[in-house]
Amino acid sequence: MITSYKDLIVWQRAMELVTAIYKLTENFPKSEIYGLTSQMRRAAVSIPSNIAEGKMRGTRKDYRHFLLNAYGSGADLETQIEIAKQLGFGRNVDFNESSELLEEVMKMLNALIKNLKPIT
């Protein structure tokens, strides 16, 4: 039984993603600390944060809304990972871990969002 957002596998994987993104961006150029590094970290943190906030709001409508926000942050992060790859930041191994985690989280979010479609 799920009693807290911390029990949600999607939240747990999103937290792993945050850690992976922080590790990935550690080695980005220092000139990017207020640019891409900051944006990627904020987008990553936004995903589990929105999952948690939505779950705690208590209504199906609010939960779905915040899951959509998390999904949007995932799309932001996906784009930012591609930009970092094209600019030659980080190592491919690190990108692979982050990208795989992000893909897993996005699939889970998509499934949750579909299950929470408004009742018509």
C-alpha atoms as an extended CHARMM CRD file, in Angstrom:
* protein
*
       120  EXT
         1         1  MET       CA              0.0000000000        0.0000000000        0.0000000000  PROA      1               0.0000000000
         2         2  ILE       CA              1.2260000000        3.4470000000       -0.9110000000  PROA      2               0.0000000000
         3         3  THR       CA              1.0560000000        5.7670000000        2.0660000000  PROA      3               0.0000000000
         4         4  SER       CA              3.5520000000        8.3770000000        0.9110000000  PROA      4               0.0000000000
         5         5  TYR       CA              4.9910000000        9.7170000000       -2.3250000000  PROA      5               0.0000000000
         6         6  LYS       CA              8.2550000000        8.1330000000       -1.1380000000  PROA      6               0.0000000000
         7         7  ASP       CA              6.6390000000        4.7270000000       -1.7270000000  PROA      7               0.0000000000
         8         8  LEU       CA              6.1540000000        5.5000000000       -5.4290000000  PROA      8               0.0000000000
         9         9  ILE       CA              8.7170000000        3.7640000000       -7.6330000000  PROA      9               0.0000000000
        10        10  VAL       CA              8.5780000000        6.6690000000      -10.0900000000  PROA      10              0.0000000000
        11        11  TRP       CA              9.5800000000        9.0770000000       -7.3000000000  PROA      11              0.0000000000
        12        12  GLN       CA             12.4090000000        6.7590000000       -6.2060000000  PROA      12              0.0000000000
        13        13  ARG       CA             13.7550000000        6.4920000000       -9.7730000000  PROA      13              0.0000000000
        14        14  ALA       CA             13.4140000000       10.2490000000      -10.2210000000  PROA      14              0.0000000000
        15        15  MET       CA             15.5370000000       10.7270000000       -7.0980000000  PROA      15              0.0000000000
        16        16  GLU       CA             18.1750000000        8.4240000000       -8.6140000000  PROA      16              0.0000000000
        17        17  LEU       CA             18.0100000000       10.5730000000      -11.7380000000  PROA      17              0.0000000000
        18        18  VAL       CA             18.7180000000       13.7180000000       -9.6980000000  PROA      18              0.0000000000
        19        19  THR       CA             21.8490000000       12.0920000000       -8.2750000000  PROA      19              0.0000000000
        20        20  ALA       CA             22.9730000000       10.9680000000      -11.7370000000  PROA      20              0.0000000000
        21        21  ILE       CA             22.4810000000       14.4670000000      -13.1560000000  PROA      21              0.0000000000
        22        22  TYR       CA             24.4190000000       16.0690000000      -10.3110000000  PROA      22              0.0000000000
        23        23  LYS       CA             27.2780000000       13.6290000000      -10.9080000000  PROA      23              0.0000000000
        24        24  LEU       CA             27.1310000000       14.1990000000      -14.6600000000  PROA      24              0.0000000000
        25        25  THR       CA             27.2220000000       17.9850000000      -14.3900000000  PROA      25              0.0000000000
        26        26  GLU       CA             30.0410000000       17.9730000000      -11.8220000000  PROA      26              0.0000000000
        27        27  ASN       CA             32.5390000000       17.7400000000      -14.6640000000  PROA      27              0.0000000000
        28        28  PHE       CA             30.9500000000       20.3200000000      -16.9430000000  PROA      28              0.0000000000
        29        29  PRO       CA             33.0170000000       23.4370000000      -17.6340000000  PROA      29              0.0000000000
        30        30  LYS       CA             32.9670000000       25.9220000000      -14.7670000000  PROA      30              0.0000000000
        31        31  SER       CA             31.7200000000       28.5270000000      -17.2360000000  PROA      31              0.0000000000
        32        32  GLU       CA             28.4360000000       26.5630000000      -17.3430000000  PROA      32              0.0000000000
        33        33  ILE       CA             27.7610000000       26.6860000000      -13.5820000000  PROA      33              0.0000000000
        34        34  TYR       CA             25.0580000000       29.3280000000      -14.0700000000  PROA      34              0.0000000000
        35        35  GLY       CA             24.0400000000       28.0320000000      -17.4990000000  PROA      35              0.0000000000
        36        36  LEU       CA             23.4540000000       24.4720000000      -18.5770000000  PROA      36              0.0000000000
        37        37  THR       CA             24.6370000000       22.9180000000      -15.2950000000  PROA      37              0.0000000000
        38        38  SER       CA             22.1270000000       24.9290000000      -13.2910000000  PROA      38              0.0000000000
        39        39  GLN       CA             19.2870000000       24.3320000000      -15.7570000000  PROA      39              0.0000000000
        40        40  MET       CA             19.8510000000       20.5750000000      -15.8470000000  PROA      40              0.0000000000
        41        41  ARG       CA             19.9740000000       20.3140000000      -12.0820000000  PROA      41              0.0000000000
        42        42  ARG       CA             16.8160000000       22.3940000000      -11.6430000000  PROA      42              0.0000000000
        43        43  ALA       CA             14.9410000000       20.3400000000      -14.2570000000  PROA      43              0.0000000000
        44        44  ALA       CA             16.0390000000       17.0890000000      -12.6170000000  PROA      44              0.0000000000
        45        45  VAL       CA             15.0610000000       18.2730000000       -9.1250000000  PROA      45              0.0000000000
        46        46  SER       CA             11.7140000000       19.4520000000      -10.4650000000  PROA      46              0.0000000000
        47        47  ILE       CA             10.6760000000       15.9360000000      -11.4830000000  PROA      47              0.0000000000
        48        48  PRO       CA             10.5210000000       14.2340000000       -8.0400000000  PROA      48              0.0000000000
        49        49  SER       CA              9.4420000000       17.5270000000       -6.4550000000  PROA      49              0.0000000000
        50        50  ASN       CA              6.3630000000       17.7480000000       -8.6950000000  PROA      50              0.0000000000
        51        51  ILE       CA              5.5550000000       14.0730000000       -8.1410000000  PROA      51              0.0000000000
        52        52  ALA       CA              5.6870000000       14.6270000000       -4.3800000000  PROA      52              0.0000000000
        53        53  GLU       CA              3.6570000000       17.8390000000       -4.4400000000  PROA      53              0.0000000000
        54        54  GLY       CA              0.9950000000       16.3520000000       -6.6790000000  PROA      54              0.0000000000
        55        55  LYS       CA              0.6440000000       13.2380000000       -4.5510000000  PROA      55              0.0000000000
        56        56  MET       CA              0.2780000000       15.3070000000       -1.3910000000  PROA      56              0.0000000000
        57        57  ARG       CA             -2.3320000000       17.6750000000       -2.8620000000  PROA      57              0.0000000000
        58        58  GLY       CA             -4.9340000000       14.9760000000       -2.3650000000  PROA      58              0.0000000000
        59        59  THR       CA             -7.0390000000       15.2920000000       -5.4950000000  PROA      59              0.0000000000
        60        60  ARG       CA             -6.8120000000       13.2990000000       -8.6900000000  PROA      60              0.0000000000
        61        61  LYS       CA             -6.9240000000       16.4850000000      -10.7730000000  PROA      61              0.0000000000
        62        62  ASP       CA             -4.0500000000       18.1190000000       -8.8590000000  PROA      62              0.0000000000
        63        63  TYR       CA             -2.0000000000       14.9270000000       -8.9200000000  PROA      63              0.0000000000
        64        64  ARG       CA             -2.3490000000       14.6700000000      -12.7050000000  PROA      64              0.0000000000
        65        65  HSD       CA             -1.5030000000       18.3650000000      -13.1050000000  PROA      65              0.0000000000
        66        66  PHE       CA              1.7430000000       17.9990000000      -11.1650000000  PROA      66              0.0000000000
        67        67  LEU       CA              2.6260000000       14.7760000000      -12.9770000000  PROA      67              0.0000000000
        68        68  LEU       CA              2.2550000000       16.7150000000      -16.2310000000  PROA      68              0.0000000000
        69        69  ASN       CA              4.6160000000       19.3500000000      -14.8050000000  PROA      69              0.0000000000
        70        70  ALA       CA              7.1080000000       16.6050000000      -13.9260000000  PROA      70              0.0000000000
        71        71  TYR       CA              6.7670000000       15.2020000000      -17.4450000000  PROA      71              0.0000000000
        72        72  GLY       CA              7.4630000000       18.6460000000      -18.8910000000  PROA      72              0.0000000000
        73        73  SER       CA             10.5770000000       18.9750000000      -16.7480000000  PROA      73              0.0000000000
        74        74  GLY       CA             11.6460000000       15.5860000000      -18.0650000000  PROA      74              0.0000000000
        75        75  ALA       CA             11.3230000000       16.8680000000      -21.6230000000  PROA      75              0.0000000000
        76        76  ASP       CA             13.3870000000       19.9290000000      -20.6650000000  PROA      76              0.0000000000
        77        77  LEU       CA             16.0510000000       17.6860000000      -19.1840000000  PROA      77              0.0000000000
        78        78  GLU       CA             16.0610000000       15.4020000000      -22.2220000000  PROA      78              0.0000000000
        79        79  THR       CA             16.7310000000       18.4170000000      -24.4450000000  PROA      79              0.0000000000
        80        80  GLN       CA             19.4370000000       19.7300000000      -22.1270000000  PROA      80              0.0000000000
        81        81  ILE       CA             21.1870000000       16.3340000000      -22.1100000000  PROA      81              0.0000000000
        82        82  GLU       CA             21.2260000000       16.4120000000      -25.9150000000  PROA      82              0.0000000000
        83        83  ILE       CA             22.6680000000       19.9470000000      -25.8770000000  PROA      83              0.0000000000
        84        84  ALA       CA             25.3930000000       18.8840000000      -23.4300000000  PROA      84              0.0000000000
        85        85  LYS       CA             26.2370000000       15.8850000000      -25.6340000000  PROA      85              0.0000000000
        86        86  GLN       CA             26.4830000000       18.0760000000      -28.7300000000  PROA      86              0.0000000000
        87        87  LEU       CA             28.7380000000       20.5090000000      -26.8880000000  PROA      87              0.0000000000
        88        88  GLY       CA             30.9950000000       17.6390000000      -25.8010000000  PROA      88              0.0000000000
        89        89  PHE       CA             30.4260000000       17.9760000000      -22.0630000000  PROA      89              0.0000000000
        90        90  GLY       CA             30.7540000000       14.8720000000      -19.8730000000  PROA      90              0.0000000000
        91        91  ARG       CA             31.4850000000       11.2720000000      -20.8440000000  PROA      91              0.0000000000
        92        92  ASN       CA             29.1840000000        9.0010000000      -22.8550000000  PROA      92              0.0000000000
        93        93  VAL       CA             29.0080000000        6.5160000000      -19.9690000000  PROA      93              0.0000000000
        94        94  ASP       CA             27.5820000000        9.2220000000      -17.7110000000  PROA      94              0.0000000000
        95        95  PHE       CA             25.1310000000       10.3580000000      -20.3840000000  PROA      95              0.0000000000
        96        96  ASN       CA             23.9280000000        6.7900000000      -20.8910000000  PROA      96              0.0000000000
        97        97  GLU       CA             23.1040000000        6.3150000000      -17.2050000000  PROA      97              0.0000000000
        98        98  SER       CA             21.2260000000        9.6220000000      -17.0310000000  PROA      98              0.0000000000
        99        99  SER       CA             19.4100000000        9.0670000000      -20.3160000000  PROA      99              0.0000000000
       100       100  GLU       CA             18.3130000000        5.5430000000      -19.3700000000  PROA      100             0.0000000000
       101       101  LEU       CA             17.0070000000        6.6880000000      -15.9900000000  PROA      101             0.0000000000
       102       102  LEU       CA             15.2090000000        9.6110000000      -17.6050000000  PROA      102             0.0000000000
       103       103  GLU       CA             13.6060000000        7.3310000000      -20.1880000000  PROA      103             0.0000000000
       104       104  GLU       CA             12.3990000000        4.9870000000      -17.4390000000  PROA      104             0.0000000000
       105       105  VAL       CA             10.9610000000        7.8610000000      -15.3940000000  PROA      105             0.0000000000
       106       106  MET       CA              9.2480000000        9.3670000000      -18.4460000000  PROA      106             0.0000000000
       107       107  LYS       CA              7.5840000000        6.0370000000      -19.2930000000  PROA      107             0.0000000000
       108       108  MET       CA              6.3270000000        5.6770000000      -15.7260000000  PROA      108             0.0000000000
       109       109  LEU       CA              5.0390000000        9.2470000000      -15.6610000000  PROA      109             0.0000000000
       110       110  ASN       CA              3.2950000000        8.7370000000      -18.9860000000  PROA      110             0.0000000000
       111       111  ALA       CA              1.5580000000        5.6070000000      -17.6820000000  PROA      111             0.0000000000
       112       112  LEU       CA              0.4540000000        7.3820000000      -14.4900000000  PROA      112             0.0000000000
       113       113  ILE       CA             -0.8430000000       10.3730000000      -16.4280000000  PROA      113             0.0000000000
       114       114  LYS       CA             -2.8400000000        8.1270000000      -18.7520000000  PROA      114             0.0000000000
       115       115  ASN       CA             -4.3580000000        6.3110000000      -15.7630000000  PROA      115             0.0000000000
       116       116  LEU       CA             -5.3980000000        9.6190000000      -14.2280000000  PROA      116             0.0000000000
       117       117  LYS       CA             -7.2860000000       10.9400000000      -17.2740000000  PROA      117             0.0000000000
       118       118  PRO       CA            -10.2170000000       13.0840000000      -16.2570000000  PROA      118             0.0000000000
       119       119  ILE       CA            -13.4130000000       11.1100000000      -15.8460000000  PROA      119             0.0000000000
       120       120  THR       CA            -15.9150000000       12.2930000000      -18.4410000000  PROA      120             0.0000000000
